[in-house]
Amino acid sequence: MNEYDVIIIGGGSTGTAVARDCAMRGLKTLMLERDDIASATVGTCAGMISSGLKYMEEPDIVDMCSQEVVYFKRIAQNIIMKNPILTPMLEMSDLSSGGNFAEEYSKRAASRDVPPVLFLTPEDSLKIEPKINPELIASMYFEEYFIDPFRLCILQALDARRRGADIRTYCEVTEMKKTSGNMIEVAFFNRLTAQKELVTAKVVVNAGGPWADKIAGLLNARLEIRLNKGAHVILDRRVVNVGIIAKAVDGRMIYLFPHENTALLGTTALDSWEDPDTLVASYDEIEYLLKSIEWVVPSIRQARIIRTMEGARPLVAQWKIPEGKVTRGYQVVDHAPDGIDGLLSFTGGKLVMCRHMAESVTDMVCKKLGKDIKCTTHIEPLPGNEASVDVLALAAQYNISRHAVERLRARRGTELGKVLELTREHPEWLSTICACEPVIEAEIRYAIREEFPQTLNDLRRRVRLGTGPCQGTLCTFKAAGILADELGLSGEQFQLEILDYLSERWKGKRPPMRGEQLSQEEVVQGIYACVANLDRSDAHYEPKPWEEAS
Ligand SMILES: Cc1cc2nc3c(=O)[nH]c(=O)nc-3n(C[C@H](O)[C@H](O)[C@H](O)COP(=O)(O)OP(=O)(O)OC[C@H]3O[C@@H](n4cnc5c(N)ncnc54)[C@H](O)[C@@H]3O)c2cc1C
């Protein structure tokens, strides 16, 4: 049985950050994720690495988040974007609440390399964003940073792996027990081989997000979290030039951000007791968001909703206060006082804090292991983020559009050179597979070879395949062919991969389907019925090995 210093359960932003930190400190590390990297909550988030100003009542957290932004700019420069944001004010009362925010934001602006908050006249506001309601009385202008959550997680996992950690996806932890030698034995089900495997470690870090309570329960440890679900609506175009933050119908703040070639409208925040595995956006959530943003962007309903996504925030269990008052900080629960020495669980936290969370827990792991090794995750860059990239020069060198190279840079940073290198031998791999984003064939092949995707869905998380306005209508078939070629899939497996991918997309497309989006979906279904033959009578879902076994 393999023995580790530390086993991390969960491969979201928190788990991958912990794996990286542990590996960088030389610990023998295993990370187990039951699905793919970033396949759960972190994949449903907006990717805003704000300075935490939404939570001004928690100044320590605002300071910590501001500092984390500075670190991300150092270690993840290529996957970060700075977005301008307008907060249009339609009533006098909006002006007074804006003042507090502006003061707090501006105090920390210089250290984060952003300008202080500016108050703009209606005329200037409309010049920046002509789509906003012309009846505004003023607006606040400021800038916030965003990070690609999928790339952050995969880069953290890749870095951990390059530094010696074992990173295992499709491995679900099913049982844990303490051994007589004060180790923790972890049993997991390998979904790819349908085999059960056993490993042990001195310390287990539970980074299971909304599932953390269930994971703790495997050792009969008690962990309470306050699940809070949130929906995003994704629109088929960049509805606005800049981000918009506005008051919702109930006075909460919501946002509309241009995101790649789409726009992201979010989010709701509702206490939830649903199974986090089966969350979908409700009609009410979608209408709440549309109705709220309609006041400031009256033309919002002209855009098509291409999909929704829903995730559950695993908040710290503070009760009898509104969700907005619950701390956005995190806790590391050491279960030793309950007699379970060696198990450490997270509650709370955010994407922006994942590096900080990892540093805290790895300090605790090191202490338990009797080691004194300093954290360097805030100093050493993630793969591909060691330097900036000359997009124009590369576009000219490889005779490829600047837009495509820029998108490659935003996902891979300096590693884009390795992608483009592949096209020297295979110039045909410069062809665009996903026109929405765009994604070239060489990047898909590189991701399959280097970033361990198992399915088309995993590939989507690596390269943003099928996430644009057409939602995979035109690229799924081609990408499945490349995946089949690289992984040696049979014709049947190729077809089932497409079915699997389309049904996964369907989960997010179904809730908001209405109006013109229905016609769009008819086109998609028509294409896949006719071109991919997916409606043929003998096409059936083939169970995966783990489904056969269960
Ligand atoms: C709608 C919404 C918007 C948000 N927006 C932002 C934002 O803009 N900025 C920000 O900073 N934060 C944001 N957040 C918060 C942020 O997304 C989360 O705090 C963070 O992503 C949680 O990451 P995680 O790794 O802890 O959890 P997850 O991403 O859920 O990862 C936990 C992992 O554990 C795995 N797992 C579960 N059980 C097992 C098992 N038995 N064996 C193996 N693996 C297991 C799961 O498959 C999952 O991948 C948002 C959250 C939501 C819901």
The ligand as a Tripos MOL2 file, in Angstrom:
@<TRIPOS>MOLECULE
LIG
   53    58     1     0     0
SMALL
NO_CHARGES

@<TRIPOS>ATOM
      1 C1        -22.1040   31.2380   -8.1000 C.3       1 LIG1
      2 C2        -20.7670   31.3850   -7.4630 C.ar      1 LIG1
      3 C3        -19.9450   32.4600   -7.8120 C.ar      1 LIG1
      4 C4        -18.7060   32.6040   -7.2160 C.ar      1 LIG1
      5 N1        -17.8880   33.6210   -7.6250 N.ar      1 LIG1
      6 C5        -16.6780   33.7660   -7.0540 C.ar      1 LIG1
      7 C6        -15.7990   34.7820   -7.5050 C.ar      1 LIG1
      8 O1        -16.0920   35.5210   -8.4480 O.2       1 LIG1
      9 N2        -14.6020   34.9130   -6.8760 N.ar      1 LIG1
     10 C7        -14.2320   34.0960   -5.8500 C.ar      1 LIG1
     11 O2        -13.1490   34.3000   -5.3110 O.2       1 LIG1
     12 N3        -15.0210   33.0900   -5.4340 N.ar      1 LIG1
     13 C8        -16.2300   32.9070   -6.0110 C.ar      1 LIG1
     14 N4        -17.0430   31.8890   -5.6130 N.ar      1 LIG1
     15 C9        -16.5940   31.0000   -4.5430 C.3       1 LIG1
     16 C10       -15.6650   29.9380   -5.0910 C.3       1 LIG1
     17 O3        -16.1210   29.4230   -6.3020 O.3       1 LIG1
     18 C11       -15.5340   28.7730   -4.1230 C.3       1 LIG1
     19 O4        -15.2940   29.2340   -2.8370 O.3       1 LIG1
     20 C12       -14.3870   27.8780   -4.5070 C.3       1 LIG1
     21 O5        -14.3520   27.6870   -5.8720 O.3       1 LIG1
     22 C13       -14.5170   26.5450   -3.8470 C.3       1 LIG1
     23 O6        -13.4930   25.7250   -4.3710 O.3       1 LIG1
     24 P1        -13.2010   24.3430   -3.7280 P.3       1 LIG1
     25 O7        -12.0040   23.7720   -4.3520 O.co2     1 LIG1
     26 O8        -13.1740   24.5110   -2.2570 O.co2     1 LIG1
     27 O9        -14.5320   23.5010   -4.0590 O.3       1 LIG1
     28 P2        -14.8970   22.6720   -5.3790 P.3       1 LIG1
     29 O10       -14.5380   23.3960   -6.6100 O.co2     1 LIG1
     30 O11       -16.3140   22.2520   -5.2180 O.co2     1 LIG1
     31 O12       -13.9590   21.4120   -5.2730 O.3       1 LIG1
     32 C14       -14.2360   20.3420   -4.3940 C.3       1 LIG1
     33 C15       -13.9070   19.0630   -5.1420 C.3       1 LIG1
     34 O13       -14.0200   17.9420   -4.2710 O.3       1 LIG1
     35 C16       -14.3830   16.8360   -5.0740 C.3       1 LIG1
     36 N5        -14.8880   15.7730   -4.2330 N.ar      1 LIG1
     37 C17       -16.0340   15.7440   -3.5070 C.ar      1 LIG1
     38 N6        -16.1620   14.5640   -2.8710 N.ar      1 LIG1
     39 C18       -15.0750   13.8080   -3.1950 C.ar      1 LIG1
     40 C19       -14.6530   12.4980   -2.8640 C.ar      1 LIG1
     41 N7        -15.3620   11.7200   -2.0590 N.pl3     1 LIG1
     42 N8        -13.4940   12.0340   -3.3840 N.ar      1 LIG1
     43 C20       -12.7390   12.8150   -4.2140 C.ar      1 LIG1
     44 N9        -13.1030   14.0790   -4.5660 N.ar      1 LIG1
     45 C21       -14.2570   14.5670   -4.0510 C.ar      1 LIG1
     46 C22       -15.4450   17.4200   -6.0010 C.3       1 LIG1
     47 O14       -15.6280   16.6420   -7.1680 O.3       1 LIG1
     48 C23       -14.8680   18.7950   -6.3010 C.3       1 LIG1
     49 O15       -14.1520   18.8370   -7.5120 O.3       1 LIG1
     50 C24       -18.2850   31.6900   -6.2260 C.ar      1 LIG1
     51 C25       -19.0930   30.6110   -5.8810 C.ar      1 LIG1
     52 C26       -20.3160   30.4500   -6.5040 C.ar      1 LIG1
     53 C27       -21.1650   29.2750   -6.1570 C.3       1 LIG1
@<TRIPOS>BOND
     1     1     2 1
     2     2     3 ar
     3     2    52 ar
     4     3     4 ar
     5     4     5 ar
     6     4    50 ar
     7     5     6 ar
     8     6     7 ar
     9     6    13 1
    10     7     8 2
    11     7     9 ar
    12     9    10 ar
    13    10    11 2
    14    10    12 ar
    15    12    13 ar
    16    13    14 ar
    17    14    15 1
    18    14    50 ar
    19    15    16 1
    20    16    17 1
    21    16    18 1
    22    18    19 1
    23    18    20 1
    24    20    21 1
    25    20    22 1
    26    22    23 1
    27    23    24 1
    28    24    25 2
    29    24    26 1
    30    24    27 1
    31    27    28 1
    32    28    29 2
    33    28    30 1
    34    28    31 1
    35    31    32 1
    36    32    33 1
    37    33    34 1
    38    33    48 1
    39    34    35 1
    40    35    36 1
    41    35    46 1
    42    36    37 ar
    43    36    45 ar
    44    37    38 ar
    45    38    39 ar
    46    39    40 ar
    47    39    45 ar
    48    40    41 1
    49    40    42 ar
    50    42    43 ar
    51    43    44 ar
    52    44    45 ar
    53    46    47 1
    54    46    48 1
    55    48    49 1
    56    50    51 ar
    57    51    52 ar
    58    52    53 1
@<TRIPOS>SUBSTRUCTURE
     1 LIG1         1 GROUP 0 **** ****
